[in-house]
């Protein structure tokens, strides 16, 4: 339990640093830009589309309501990845 508490404190400190210091915000911006560049690569876009298609095929055996939700989630994830790759930034909340 002590290790978990220490982990939570460390994560909170890291998030606080990242959000409250200029260098932390700069580092987050750099990471976001790098993620957008990665997601914009044609091979990553193709792989994302392939994985989305495979995931949709796997939902075929699920009950219809669950299948609908799963397919909507897959579509949202694919759209966020495509959006991020096309404008060079990492995906944000949809």
Beta strands, then each sheet from edge to edge (+ up, - down):
end
